Amino acid sequence: MNKSKVETKKKIDMQKIFVRVMAGILALLMVLGIGGTLLFYLIAM
């Protein structure tokens, strides 16, 4: 029973890490998208 609790906790930790990594990647893509749009706007002006 104790082993299953450890496995469950490990699984939850991996899920949290995965969610945070994905959130970081998406935030980076948003920042790059905004930066690219701003740069394109400034060049096209």
PyMOL Python script that loads the backbone (N, CA, C, O; Angstrom):
from pymol import cmd

cmd.read_pdbstr("""\
ATOM      1  N   MET A   1       0.833  -1.197   0.000  1.00  0.00           N
ATOM      2  CA  MET A   1       0.000   0.000   0.000  1.00  0.00           C
ATOM      3  C   MET A   1       0.868   1.247   0.000  1.00  0.00           C
ATOM      4  O   MET A   1       0.564   2.213  -0.699  1.00  0.00           O
ATOM      5  N   ASN A   2       1.939   1.238   0.770  1.00  0.00           N
ATOM      6  CA  ASN A   2       2.834   2.392   0.843  1.00  0.00           C
ATOM      7  C   ASN A   2       3.511   2.637  -0.506  1.00  0.00           C
ATOM      8  O   ASN A   2       3.734   3.782  -0.902  1.00  0.00           O
ATOM      9  N   LYS A   3       3.836   1.543  -1.207  1.00  0.00           N
ATOM     10  CA  LYS A   3       4.494   1.666  -2.508  1.00  0.00           C
ATOM     11  C   LYS A   3       3.578   2.345  -3.528  1.00  0.00           C
ATOM     12  O   LYS A   3       4.039   3.148  -4.339  1.00  0.00           O
ATOM     13  N   SER A   4       2.289   2.025  -3.489  1.00  0.00           N
ATOM     14  CA  SER A   4       1.353   2.630  -4.439  1.00  0.00           C
ATOM     15  C   SER A   4       1.197   4.125  -4.170  1.00  0.00           C
ATOM     16  O   SER A   4       0.993   4.902  -5.102  1.00  0.00           O
ATOM     17  N   LYS A   5       1.290   4.531  -2.906  1.00  0.00           N
ATOM     18  CA  LYS A   5       1.219   5.957  -2.579  1.00  0.00           C
ATOM     19  C   LYS A   5       2.421   6.695  -3.169  1.00  0.00           C
ATOM     20  O   LYS A   5       2.285   7.797  -3.700  1.00  0.00           O
ATOM     21  N   VAL A   6       3.589   6.078  -3.072  1.00  0.00           N
ATOM     22  CA  VAL A   6       4.807   6.680  -3.624  1.00  0.00           C
ATOM     23  C   VAL A   6       4.693   6.785  -5.137  1.00  0.00           C
ATOM     24  O   VAL A   6       5.061   7.807  -5.716  1.00  0.00           O
ATOM     25  N   GLU A   7       4.185   5.733  -5.787  1.00  0.00           N
ATOM     26  CA  GLU A   7       4.025   5.755  -7.246  1.00  0.00           C
ATOM     27  C   GLU A   7       3.020   6.822  -7.669  1.00  0.00           C
ATOM     28  O   GLU A   7       3.227   7.518  -8.662  1.00  0.00           O
ATOM     29  N   THR A   8       1.927   6.948  -6.908  1.00  0.00           N
ATOM     30  CA  THR A   8       0.913   7.950  -7.217  1.00  0.00           C
ATOM     31  C   THR A   8       1.504   9.347  -7.069  1.00  0.00           C
ATOM     32  O   THR A   8       1.278  10.214  -7.913  1.00  0.00           O
ATOM     33  N   LYS A   9       2.261   9.564  -5.997  1.00  0.00           N
ATOM     34  CA  LYS A   9       2.886  10.870  -5.767  1.00  0.00           C
ATOM     35  C   LYS A   9       3.875  11.181  -6.876  1.00  0.00           C
ATOM     36  O   LYS A   9       3.938  12.315  -7.350  1.00  0.00           O
ATOM     37  N   LYS A  10       4.651  10.183  -7.297  1.00  0.00           N
ATOM     38  CA  LYS A  10       5.619  10.378  -8.372  1.00  0.00           C
ATOM     39  C   LYS A  10       4.901  10.736  -9.679  1.00  0.00           C
ATOM     40  O   LYS A  10       5.356  11.601 -10.427  1.00  0.00           O
ATOM     41  N   LYS A  11       3.784  10.067  -9.945  1.00  0.00           N
ATOM     42  CA  LYS A  11       3.001  10.329 -11.156  1.00  0.00           C
ATOM     43  C   LYS A  11       2.459  11.758 -11.137  1.00  0.00           C
ATOM     44  O   LYS A  11       2.496  12.455 -12.151  1.00  0.00           O
ATOM     45  N   ILE A  12       1.954  12.192  -9.976  1.00  0.00           N
ATOM     46  CA  ILE A  12       1.426  13.551  -9.851  1.00  0.00           C
ATOM     47  C   ILE A  12       2.552  14.564 -10.038  1.00  0.00           C
ATOM     48  O   ILE A  12       2.351  15.589 -10.691  1.00  0.00           O
ATOM     49  N   ASP A  13       3.724  14.299  -9.482  1.00  0.00           N
ATOM     50  CA  ASP A  13       4.860  15.193  -9.646  1.00  0.00           C
ATOM     51  C   ASP A  13       5.248  15.303 -11.115  1.00  0.00           C
ATOM     52  O   ASP A  13       5.532  16.399 -11.599  1.00  0.00           O
ATOM     53  N   MET A  14       5.263  14.186 -11.825  1.00  0.00           N
ATOM     54  CA  MET A  14       5.606  14.213 -13.248  1.00  0.00           C
ATOM     55  C   MET A  14       4.562  15.006 -14.031  1.00  0.00           C
ATOM     56  O   MET A  14       4.911  15.736 -14.959  1.00  0.00           O
ATOM     57  N   GLN A  15       3.295  14.872 -13.670  1.00  0.00           N
ATOM     58  CA  GLN A  15       2.240  15.629 -14.341  1.00  0.00           C
ATOM     59  C   GLN A  15       2.407  17.123 -14.101  1.00  0.00           C
ATOM     60  O   GLN A  15       2.238  17.920 -15.024  1.00  0.00           O
ATOM     61  N   LYS A  16       2.739  17.513 -12.866  1.00  0.00           N
ATOM     62  CA  LYS A  16       2.945  18.934 -12.552  1.00  0.00           C
ATOM     63  C   LYS A  16       4.126  19.489 -13.339  1.00  0.00           C
ATOM     64  O   LYS A  16       4.057  20.593 -13.879  1.00  0.00           O
ATOM     65  N   ILE A  17       5.207  18.719 -13.402  1.00  0.00           N
ATOM     66  CA  ILE A  17       6.385  19.157 -14.149  1.00  0.00           C
ATOM     67  C   ILE A  17       6.030  19.315 -15.620  1.00  0.00           C
ATOM     68  O   ILE A  17       6.408  20.305 -16.246  1.00  0.00           O
ATOM     69  N   PHE A  18       5.309  18.352 -16.175  1.00  0.00           N
ATOM     70  CA  PHE A  18       4.912  18.404 -17.581  1.00  0.00           C
ATOM     71  C   PHE A  18       4.043  19.627 -17.862  1.00  0.00           C
ATOM     72  O   PHE A  18       4.241  20.316 -18.863  1.00  0.00           O
ATOM     73  N   VAL A  19       3.081  19.897 -16.980  1.00  0.00           N
ATOM     74  CA  VAL A  19       2.198  21.052 -17.160  1.00  0.00           C
ATOM     75  C   VAL A  19       2.995  22.345 -17.114  1.00  0.00           C
ATOM     76  O   VAL A  19       2.753  23.246 -17.917  1.00  0.00           O
ATOM     77  N   ARG A  20       3.941  22.450 -16.187  1.00  0.00           N
ATOM     78  CA  ARG A  20       4.749  23.671 -16.083  1.00  0.00           C
ATOM     79  C   ARG A  20       5.649  23.851 -17.292  1.00  0.00           C
ATOM     80  O   ARG A  20       5.825  24.973 -17.767  1.00  0.00           O
ATOM     81  N   VAL A  21       6.223  22.765 -17.800  1.00  0.00           N
ATOM     82  CA  VAL A  21       7.069  22.854 -18.998  1.00  0.00           C
ATOM     83  C   VAL A  21       6.239  23.294 -20.189  1.00  0.00           C
ATOM     84  O   VAL A  21       6.660  24.163 -20.951  1.00  0.00           O
ATOM     85  N   MET A  22       5.060  22.702 -20.357  1.00  0.00           N
ATOM     86  CA  MET A  22       4.194  23.086 -21.475  1.00  0.00           C
ATOM     87  C   MET A  22       3.757  24.538 -21.349  1.00  0.00           C
ATOM     88  O   MET A  22       3.712  25.251 -22.351  1.00  0.00           O
ATOM     89  N   ALA A  23       3.436  24.989 -20.146  1.00  0.00           N
ATOM     90  CA  ALA A  23       3.037  26.386 -19.934  1.00  0.00           C
ATOM     91  C   ALA A  23       4.187  27.317 -20.273  1.00  0.00           C
ATOM     92  O   ALA A  23       3.979  28.377 -20.863  1.00  0.00           O
ATOM     93  N   GLY A  24       5.396  26.928 -19.904  1.00  0.00           N
ATOM     94  CA  GLY A  24       6.568  27.738 -20.230  1.00  0.00           C
ATOM     95  C   GLY A  24       6.797  27.832 -21.729  1.00  0.00           C
ATOM     96  O   GLY A  24       7.097  28.906 -22.251  1.00  0.00           O
ATOM     97  N   ILE A  25       6.655  26.707 -22.422  1.00  0.00           N
ATOM     98  CA  ILE A  25       6.840  26.698 -23.881  1.00  0.00           C
ATOM     99  C   ILE A  25       5.789  27.575 -24.550  1.00  0.00           C
ATOM    100  O   ILE A  25       6.112  28.353 -25.447  1.00  0.00           O
ATOM    101  N   LEU A  26       4.532  27.455 -24.120  1.00  0.00           N
ATOM    102  CA  LEU A  26       3.461  28.259 -24.710  1.00  0.00           C
ATOM    103  C   LEU A  26       3.668  29.743 -24.418  1.00  0.00           C
ATOM    104  O   LEU A  26       3.430  30.578 -25.291  1.00  0.00           O
ATOM    105  N   ALA A  27       4.105  30.085 -23.216  1.00  0.00           N
ATOM    106  CA  ALA A  27       4.373  31.487 -22.879  1.00  0.00           C
ATOM    107  C   ALA A  27       5.507  32.027 -23.750  1.00  0.00           C
ATOM    108  O   ALA A  27       5.444  33.162 -24.222  1.00  0.00           O
ATOM    109  N   LEU A  28       6.537  31.217 -23.959  1.00  0.00           N
ATOM    110  CA  LEU A  28       7.651  31.630 -24.818  1.00  0.00           C
ATOM    111  C   LEU A  28       7.186  31.861 -26.249  1.00  0.00           C
ATOM    112  O   LEU A  28       7.587  32.836 -26.884  1.00  0.00           O
ATOM    113  N   LEU A  29       6.345  30.973 -26.755  1.00  0.00           N
ATOM    114  CA  LEU A  29       5.806  31.145 -28.106  1.00  0.00           C
ATOM    115  C   LEU A  29       4.965  32.413 -28.219  1.00  0.00           C
ATOM    116  O   LEU A  29       5.022  33.106 -29.234  1.00  0.00           O
ATOM    117  N   MET A  30       4.190  32.717 -27.191  1.00  0.00           N
ATOM    118  CA  MET A  30       3.382  33.934 -27.215  1.00  0.00           C
ATOM    119  C   MET A  30       4.281  35.170 -27.246  1.00  0.00           C
ATOM    120  O   MET A  30       4.038  36.102 -28.012  1.00  0.00           O
ATOM    121  N   VAL A  31       5.315  35.172 -26.414  1.00  0.00           N
ATOM    122  CA  VAL A  31       6.234  36.313 -26.378  1.00  0.00           C
ATOM    123  C   VAL A  31       6.944  36.466 -27.723  1.00  0.00           C
ATOM    124  O   VAL A  31       7.073  37.579 -28.233  1.00  0.00           O
ATOM    125  N   LEU A  32       7.402  35.355 -28.296  1.00  0.00           N
ATOM    126  CA  LEU A  32       8.065  35.418 -29.604  1.00  0.00           C
ATOM    127  C   LEU A  32       7.106  35.895 -30.688  1.00  0.00           C
ATOM    128  O   LEU A  32       7.499  36.649 -31.578  1.00  0.00           O
ATOM    129  N   GLY A  33       5.860  35.463 -30.619  1.00  0.00           N
ATOM    130  CA  GLY A  33       4.862  35.894 -31.589  1.00  0.00           C
ATOM    131  C   GLY A  33       4.597  37.388 -31.497  1.00  0.00           C
ATOM    132  O   GLY A  33       4.512  38.074 -32.516  1.00  0.00           O
ATOM    133  N   ILE A  34       4.467  37.886 -30.286  1.00  0.00           N
ATOM    134  CA  ILE A  34       4.233  39.316 -30.081  1.00  0.00           C
ATOM    135  C   ILE A  34       5.450  40.107 -30.536  1.00  0.00           C
ATOM    136  O   ILE A  34       5.315  41.132 -31.204  1.00  0.00           O
ATOM    137  N   GLY A  35       6.637  39.635 -30.175  1.00  0.00           N
ATOM    138  CA  GLY A  35       7.869  40.315 -30.592  1.00  0.00           C
ATOM    139  C   GLY A  35       8.027  40.334 -32.097  1.00  0.00           C
ATOM    140  O   GLY A  35       8.409  41.353 -32.672  1.00  0.00           O
ATOM    141  N   GLY A  36       7.735  39.217 -32.736  1.00  0.00           N
ATOM    142  CA  GLY A  36       7.837  39.142 -34.194  1.00  0.00           C
ATOM    143  C   GLY A  36       6.840  40.058 -34.877  1.00  0.00           C
ATOM    144  O   GLY A  36       7.161  40.712 -35.869  1.00  0.00           O
ATOM    145  N   THR A  37       5.628  40.102 -34.341  1.00  0.00           N
ATOM    146  CA  THR A  37       4.607  40.981 -34.912  1.00  0.00           C
ATOM    147  C   THR A  37       5.016  42.445 -34.765  1.00  0.00           C
ATOM    148  O   THR A  37       4.883  43.231 -35.703  1.00  0.00           O
ATOM    149  N   LEU A  38       5.510  42.801 -33.593  1.00  0.00           N
ATOM    150  CA  LEU A  38       5.954  44.177 -33.354  1.00  0.00           C
ATOM    151  C   LEU A  38       7.115  44.536 -34.271  1.00  0.00           C
ATOM    152  O   LEU A  38       7.139  45.627 -34.840  1.00  0.00           O
ATOM    153  N   LEU A  39       8.063  43.644 -34.418  1.00  0.00           N
ATOM    154  CA  LEU A  39       9.210  43.879 -35.284  1.00  0.00           C
ATOM    155  C   LEU A  39       8.765  44.044 -36.741  1.00  0.00           C
ATOM    156  O   LEU A  39       9.239  44.942 -37.437  1.00  0.00           O
ATOM    157  N   PHE A  40       7.862  43.184 -37.199  1.00  0.00           N
ATOM    158  CA  PHE A  40       7.351  43.293 -38.557  1.00  0.00           C
ATOM    159  C   PHE A  40       6.627  44.613 -38.762  1.00  0.00           C
ATOM    160  O   PHE A  40       6.786  45.259 -39.798  1.00  0.00           O
ATOM    161  N   TYR A  41       5.829  45.017 -37.771  1.00  0.00           N
ATOM    162  CA  TYR A  41       5.101  46.272 -37.852  1.00  0.00           C
ATOM    163  C   TYR A  41       6.075  47.457 -37.961  1.00  0.00           C
ATOM    164  O   TYR A  41       5.877  48.363 -38.770  1.00  0.00           O
ATOM    165  N   LEU A  42       7.123  47.433 -37.135  1.00  0.00           N
ATOM    166  CA  LEU A  42       8.089  48.535 -37.147  1.00  0.00           C
ATOM    167  C   LEU A  42       8.859  48.595 -38.458  1.00  0.00           C
ATOM    168  O   LEU A  42       9.147  49.686 -38.950  1.00  0.00           O
ATOM    169  N   ILE A  43       9.199  47.442 -39.037  1.00  0.00           N
ATOM    170  CA  ILE A  43       9.927  47.413 -40.322  1.00  0.00           C
ATOM    171  C   ILE A  43       9.003  47.862 -41.445  1.00  0.00           C
ATOM    172  O   ILE A  43       9.431  48.611 -42.323  1.00  0.00           O
ATOM    173  N   ALA A  44       7.745  47.423 -41.439  1.00  0.00           N
ATOM    174  CA  ALA A  44       6.807  47.746 -42.510  1.00  0.00           C
ATOM    175  C   ALA A  44       6.367  49.207 -42.455  1.00  0.00           C
ATOM    176  O   ALA A  44       5.889  49.750 -43.450  1.00  0.00           O
ATOM    177  N   MET A  45       6.526  49.838 -41.303  1.00  0.00           N
ATOM    178  CA  MET A  45       6.134  51.231 -41.160  1.00  0.00           C
ATOM    179  C   MET A  45       7.088  52.071 -41.956  1.00  0.00           C
ATOM    180  O   MET A  45       6.955  53.294 -41.987  1.00  0.00           O
TER     181      MET A  45
END
""", "prot")
cmd.dss("prot")
cmd.show_as("cartoon", "prot")
cmd.util.cbc("prot")
cmd.orient("prot")
